[in-house]
């Protein structure tokens, strides 16, 4: 099943860029969130190419190390309930692969 994830911005607005008729499966909400709001999150749900694992990129834009927890909403399709703790060096990024219900 192909699902389009539509994130919600800081103001609580979701911008739909495709038809929302019955032909599409759309889940509106932030699939992943972080206990530290400074961390920037990018989910690549379909992976870099067909057949590849999905992944999440986490970026720390601050000049301080961040130790935090990244987790998925319990209701998010496919990724619901996954969680992990991460340490992000200042100004650096981390990529975590997602295999089923676990981060790698």
FENJOZI-V561589 format. One record per residue. N is the residue number from 1. RES is the residue in one small letter. SS is DSSP state (helix for helix, strand for strand, loop for the rest). OMEGA is omega as a letter, one per 30 degrees, with the letter a starting at -180 (999 if undefined). NEAR is the number of other C-alpha atoms within 10 Angstrom. Layout:
n->(N	N)
res->(RES	RES)
ss->(SS	SS)
omega->(OMEGA	OMEGA)
near->(NEAR	NEAR)
This chain:
n->(1	2	3	4	5	6	7	8	9	10	11	12	13	14	15	16	17	18	19	20	21	22	23	24	25	26	27	28	29	30	31	32	33	34	35	36	37	38	39	40	41	42	43	44	45	46	47	48	49	50	51	52	53	54	55	56	57	58	59	60	61	62	63	64	65	66	67	68	69	70	71	72	73	74	75	76	77	78	79	80	81	82	83	84	85	86	87	88	89	90	91	92	93	94	95	96	97	98	99	100	101	102	103	104)
res->(x	x	x	x	x	x	x	x	x	x	x	x	x	x	x	x	x	x	x	x	x	x	x	x	x	x	x	x	x	x	x	x	x	x	x	x	x	x	x	x	x	x	x	x	x	x	x	x	x	x	x	x	x	x	x	x	x	x	x	x	x	x	x	x	x	x	x	x	x	x	x	x	x	x	x	x	x	x	x	x	x	x	x	x	x	x	x	x	x	x	x	x	x	x	x	x	x	x	x	x	x	x	x	x)
ss->(loop	loop	loop	strand	strand	strand	loop	strand	loop	loop	loop	loop	loop	strand	loop	loop	loop	loop	loop	loop	loop	loop	loop	loop	loop	strand	strand	strand	loop	loop	loop	strand	strand	strand	loop	loop	loop	loop	strand	strand	strand	strand	strand	strand	loop	loop	loop	loop	loop	loop	loop	loop	loop	strand	strand	strand	strand	strand	strand	strand	loop	loop	loop	loop	loop	strand	strand	strand	strand	strand	strand	strand	loop	loop	loop	loop	loop	loop	loop	loop	loop	loop	strand	strand	strand	strand	strand	strand	loop	loop	loop	loop	strand	strand	strand	strand	strand	strand	strand	loop	loop	strand	strand	loop)
omega->(l	l	l	l	a	a	l	a	a	l	l	a	l	a	l	a	l	l	a	l	a	a	a	l	a	l	a	l	l	a	a	l	a	l	l	a	l	a	l	a	l	l	l	a	a	a	a	l	a	l	l	l	l	l	l	l	l	a	l	a	a	l	l	l	l	l	a	l	l	a	l	l	l	a	a	l	l	a	a	l	a	a	l	l	a	l	a	l	l	l	a	a	l	l	l	l	l	a	a	a	l	l	l	999)
near->(4	9	13	13	19	16	18	14	11	7	6	9	11	14	11	12	7	9	9	10	8	7	7	12	13	18	15	16	17	17	23	21	16	19	12	13	10	12	18	14	20	12	19	15	19	15	15	11	8	8	8	12	15	19	20	19	14	20	20	22	17	14	10	11	14	19	12	16	14	19	19	20	16	13	12	17	14	15	21	16	16	18	18	14	12	15	13	19	17	14	13	13	16	14	15	16	16	19	13	12	13	13	19	10)
